[in-house]
Amino acid sequence: MKARVTISLKNGVLDPQGKAIENALHGLGFDQANDVRQGKVIEFDLGNTSKEDAPAAVEKMCTQLLANTVIENYSIELLD
């Protein structure tokens, strides 16, 4: 089983990378791209973790290491 964790900054947190991407897109003529937010995706194999234990294990990974829950949101997707 694999897990995919998507992490993004919470609303209201300054995102300088997102702003740089937005400015670059506008420079290329893509003026319709606004309020760009940049995030990250982390994928990993859970080895022999059971389907029942996987959600709690990934949740614990997120809160202890993968995401800074003060400024970031995350979502978890379990893949077969």
Number of C-alpha atoms within 10 A of each C-alpha: 14 14 18 16 20 17 21 18 20 15 11 7 10 12 17 12 13 16 16 14 17 21 17 13 16 14 10 9 10 12 12 9 12 14 11 15 18 16 14 10 11 11 14 13 13 16 9 8 13 11 12 8 9 18 16 11 13 20 15 12 13 19 12 11 9 17 18 15 15 9 13 15 16 20 12 16 12 17 12 7
